[in-house]
Amino acid sequence: MSRDIKTPGPDHPITITPSGDHVVVRSGEAKIADSRSTLVLREANYPPVRYIPLADVDRAQLAASELATYCPYKGDASYYSITPDTQRGTDAVWFYDDPYPAVAEIKDHVAFYSDRVELSIEAADGAHD
């Protein structure tokens, strides 16, 4: 199966910005991630997405999922489920094992569906989101 590979540009911009904000991800009472070195990916008209370094994620609370999707701008996405929350945690975490060169920075990072976890952000200047 041939897949179109698209490059971000004026019609579909993608930017990735490092952030020193303190980001904590929880699923119920379980802390899944805690990081001060996330990436903020802004893509076209979509809401910004926080990509968290795998090193800052408690992978013991994640289980590999069989779900896989494709983005023509980023590549093949794989998923994890959050094991402590079998209802909302299924396929709640995604990552690009081998992202396309235009978004290479997101390698070794994961993102969480914000409607399935509690994601709190404390700005580097101390303000809360």
C-alpha positions as CSV (number, residue, x, y, z in Angstrom):
1,M,0.0,0.0,0.0
2,S,1.5,3.3,-1.1
3,R,1.2,6.2,1.3
4,D,1.4,9.9,0.6
5,I,4.1,11.6,2.6
6,K,3.3,15.3,3.0
7,T,5.6,18.1,4.1
8,P,4.3,20.8,6.4
9,G,4.0,24.2,4.8
10,P,1.8,27.3,4.6
11,D,-1.3,25.2,3.8
12,H,-0.7,22.8,6.8
13,P,1.9,24.3,9.2
14,I,3.5,22.3,11.9
15,T,5.8,23.8,14.5
16,I,7.5,22.1,17.5
17,T,8.6,24.2,20.4
18,P,10.6,23.0,23.5
19,S,8.9,24.0,26.8
20,G,10.2,24.2,30.3
21,D,6.7,24.1,31.7
22,H,6.0,21.5,34.4
23,V,3.6,19.0,33.0
24,V,2.0,16.2,35.1
25,V,-0.2,13.5,33.6
26,R,-2.5,11.5,35.9
27,S,-5.0,8.7,35.3
28,G,-7.2,8.7,38.4
29,E,-4.8,8.6,41.3
30,A,-1.9,7.2,39.3
31,K,0.8,9.6,38.1
32,I,1.8,8.5,34.6
33,A,4.2,11.3,33.6
34,D,6.1,14.2,35.2
35,S,8.2,16.4,33.0
36,R,9.9,19.8,32.7
37,S,11.1,19.2,29.1
38,T,8.1,18.7,26.9
39,L,7.6,19.7,23.3
40,V,4.6,21.6,22.1
41,L,3.5,20.6,18.6
42,R,1.1,23.0,16.9
43,E,-0.4,21.6,13.7
44,A,-2.7,23.6,11.4
45,N,-6.0,24.3,13.2
46,Y,-5.7,21.5,15.7
47,P,-5.2,22.2,19.4
48,P,-1.6,22.2,20.6
49,V,-0.3,18.8,21.7
50,R,2.3,18.1,24.5
51,Y,4.8,15.5,23.6
52,I,6.5,14.2,26.8
53,P,9.9,12.4,26.7
54,L,9.6,8.7,27.3
55,A,12.2,9.1,30.0
56,D,9.7,11.1,32.0
57,V,6.9,8.5,31.7
58,D,6.2,5.6,34.1
59,R,6.1,3.0,31.4
60,A,5.2,0.3,34.0
61,Q,1.7,1.7,33.8
62,L,1.5,1.4,30.1
63,A,0.8,-1.6,27.9
64,A,1.5,-1.8,24.2
65,S,-1.7,-1.6,22.1
66,E,-2.4,-3.2,18.8
67,L,-3.8,0.1,17.4
68,A,-1.8,1.8,14.7
69,T,-2.7,4.8,12.6
70,Y,-1.0,6.9,9.9
71,C,-0.4,10.6,9.5
72,P,0.9,11.8,6.2
73,Y,2.9,14.6,8.0
74,K,4.3,12.6,10.9
75,G,4.3,8.9,9.9
76,D,3.1,5.7,11.6
77,A,1.7,6.1,15.1
78,S,1.7,3.3,17.7
79,Y,-0.3,3.3,20.9
80,Y,-0.2,2.4,24.5
81,S,-3.1,1.8,26.9
82,I,-2.9,3.0,30.5
83,T,-3.3,-0.1,32.6
84,P,-4.7,1.3,35.8
85,D,-7.7,2.8,33.9
86,T,-9.2,0.1,31.6
87,Q,-12.2,2.3,30.7
88,R,-10.6,5.6,29.7
89,G,-7.0,4.4,29.3
90,T,-7.4,2.2,26.2
91,D,-5.3,3.5,23.4
92,A,-4.9,6.8,25.3
93,V,-1.2,7.3,24.5
94,W,0.4,7.6,21.1
95,F,3.9,7.9,19.7
96,Y,5.9,7.9,16.5
97,D,8.7,5.4,16.6
98,D,10.2,6.6,13.4
99,P,8.7,10.1,12.7
100,Y,9.2,11.8,9.3
101,P,12.2,14.2,9.2
102,A,10.0,17.3,9.4
103,V,8.9,16.3,12.9
104,A,12.0,14.2,14.0
105,E,12.1,16.0,17.4
106,I,9.0,14.0,18.6
107,K,11.0,10.7,18.4
108,D,11.2,9.1,21.9
109,H,8.2,11.2,23.1
110,V,4.6,10.3,23.7
111,A,1.4,12.3,23.7
112,F,-1.8,11.7,25.6
113,Y,-5.5,12.2,24.6
114,S,-6.5,15.1,26.9
115,D,-10.0,13.7,27.3
116,R,-8.7,10.5,28.8
117,V,-6.2,11.8,31.4
118,E,-5.8,14.7,33.7
119,L,-3.0,16.8,32.2
120,S,-1.9,19.7,34.4
121,I,0.5,22.4,33.2
122,E,2.4,24.8,35.4
123,A,4.1,27.4,33.3
124,A,7.8,27.9,33.8
125,D,6.9,31.2,35.3
126,G,4.7,29.5,37.9
127,A,1.3,30.1,36.3
128,H,-1.2,27.2,36.0
129,D,-3.2,25.9,33.0
